[in-house]
């Protein structure tokens, strides 16, 4: 049986970076059974050549859980989850620049009786703050190995692997003590837990201290009525004796931590002004902070067209060449039509948007890894609190630019139930990466590349912002505006209440680790290709069948044959509902198919227009050029389609995740209803106003 090591630490301590450095690409990501908390495991090679499993637990500040993430981490460490074995060794990632706060969790982990190693990170950040941590002294004071780590340069990784082997079976000492009467009650409660629930002595004592130190009684069926009654009696008895158990436990731990820090840490008499402090004067400025934030977003959206254009062209040329090769080597027939008109037109066209999606993920990852994302959340808190959202809602909402599903899962860090539910309800309005292929196709086809902001150097001109980039920015801005407006409406109606207090740790600015970014982009690309090879492939095949059958007479024009196909008949059924929006029956098929995955709209259009043309030269024309020749498509219709896709809930997977997170079908069905109604109404208004203005 493989050894299992757990990686545990505070948020922003460098835990994920260390996990990636130790495991490389040998990782698997999923969810814990029965709950949408991410489960991340990797394979670690030990000095003797054997392999072990390294599990990256969700970040937490203490073993007193405040969110589902923290509860999962605590239960794994205490051995309460049957689906995840208890680890043999805990690697506690400790930020040297915030030693006192990080060591609080270390003191709790030491109580568990499991072998414990401290991986000391952020030593360079601490040095810039005038703080020097002596790892050897810290190790002596804690009684456990302390390994300084610099994951970016891989310094300390081999020492950490050796320590993992040498620490097996060696539990850490407990060196902190409670006041005598509280200590006595903790030991008595631990004995009861051992007797009634068969807990190991170390686990029982750790659990007893956690129960005594909790600010509110535990809402759980894990413990017997006798245990809960005894705990209640302990609290009452200690209160009569003048002990606040919550304060007593915290003071005892911090008393020992302060003693350790006094021995192991040297500080500069006058702490230097750090680069982070200097940068925050600009990035958190009341005016320039917002101007820079908007500028960063504008650069992002413009880059999606300019930077991604070359690799996108390569993919388009490669897929067109492959399609031509198949037509050349295969005899005419249904199989060739399926491959060229179905698979390559559908899946291939969608894959060409991969460079733009990777750019979006790269920008978001850079903002997060450099520490700027937390600053953006701080800047946005004032606005968000006015509509009932929490400052912590910003990161889930920004994550929804990539995909609403991880955005919704990220709301688990929001302590307020109302603020979390409100964030979940509006997160799908943020334009996710699945909408990007739709925007890119329509903008490239119908919006000119007019330069709005640019400069010239000699005979060359450079565009900083084009009309295409501005329109893409406006689609994301529309989704963001709708998010805040609907949040304000729900805050005043469905989910009334005071805006919650916002507390956020601002990490120091850091250089991104390009190797880690590479891992994340590889994961994103692989997930996208898997989606293209499964969901989009299946739907493309189905749509090709619906667009090709029943077969019309051999001499029938293909356009007429398409209209008489199953797809054509379905489109005409839908048409009366969408005609007021300026959409025809073919667009209706794309809209319906998009409920499985929004980007399927692109593959649907590719398949329908391939099926409609006999001429191989016409079939080889890029989809955007084909749309330009269609009477049903105009710049106004393109704008209306994009507006509809901004506001509509067209993602079955998101609805399923909302159901799991809220434990009810009420909220996902409400989401589907309000977003569909909002999308139809706003799109109709845009179409009516556009027609009235002569567009």
Buried (B, 14 or more C-beta within 10 A) or exposed (E): EEBBBBBBBBBBBBBBBBBBBBBEEEBEEEEBEEBBBBBBBBBBBBEEEEEBBBBBBBBBBBBBBEBBBBBBBBBBBBBBBEEBBBBBBBBBBBBBBBBEBBBBBBBBBBBBBBBBBBBBBBBBBBBBBBBBBBBEBBBBBBBBBBBBBBBBEEEBBEBBBBBBBEBEEEBBEBEBEBBEBBBEBBBEBBBBBBEBBEBBEBBBBBBBBBBBBBEEEBEEEEBEEEBBEBBEEBBEEBEEEEBBBBEBBBEBBBEBBEEBBEEBBEEEEEEEEBEBEEBBEEBBEEEEBBEBBEEBBBBBBBBBBBBBEEBBEEBBEEBBEBBBEBBEEEEEEEEBBBBBBBBBBBBBBBBBBBBBBBBBBBBBBBBBBBBBBBBBBBBBBEEBBEBBBBBBBBBBBBBBBBBBBBBBBBBBBBBBEBBBBBBBBBBBBBBBBBBBBBBBBBBBBBBEEEBEEEEEEEEEEEBBBBBBBBBBBBBBBBBBEBBBBBBBBBBEEEBEEEBBEBEBEBBBBBEBBEBBBEBBBEBBBEEBBEBBEEBBBEBBBBBBBBBBEEEBEEEEEBEEBBBBBBBBEBBBEBBEEBEEBBBBBBBBBBBBBBBBBBBBBBBBBBBBBBBBBEEEEBBBBBBBEBBBEBEEBBBBBBBBBBBBBBBBBBBBBBBEBBBBBBEEEEBBEBBBEBBBEBBBEBBBEBBEEBEEEEE
